[in-house]
Amino acid sequence: MFTKLYLNTTDPTVSLLNVLKQNAGMIIVSVIFHTILYTVTFNLASFIFSGKILSQTINMRLIVSFLFIMFFGYIGRYYHVKDIYSAYSKNMEKTRNHLDKLYITWIFIG
C-alpha cells in the first residue's frame, strides 16, 4: 500500500524539499492511517488488559505524539538514508540493500 512512498522517500539522490513536495499527499495519508492504526492498537491493548479503552485525554495525547513522531520521522529517515548513501560512497545498490534489510528488521520488531 505504501511501497511507492517508501521508495520515493528513501531516495538519497533527490533533495528533501523535492521529496516532501512530490509526496506530500501520500505522506499525509500515511501519517493519518498509521496514527489511527496505532491509536486503535493501544486502545485494544488497554481493553484486553484492563477492560476499558483509554480516556479521550490520553487518546488525544497519543494522536498528537504519533503525528509529531511520524512527520518528523520522514525527515529523520531521509537524513539517515543520505548518511548511509555517503558511507557506501554513493553506491545506490548497496544503499538500497542496506535500507531494505533495516526496514524489514523494524517491521518484524514492530
Secondary structure, DSSP 8 states (H G I E B T S, - for coil): --HHHHHHHT-TTS-HHHHHHHHHHHHHHHHHHHHHHHHHHHHHHHHHHHSS---HHHHHHHHHHHHHHHHHHHHHHHHHHHHHHHHTTT-HHHHHHHHHHHHHHHHHH-
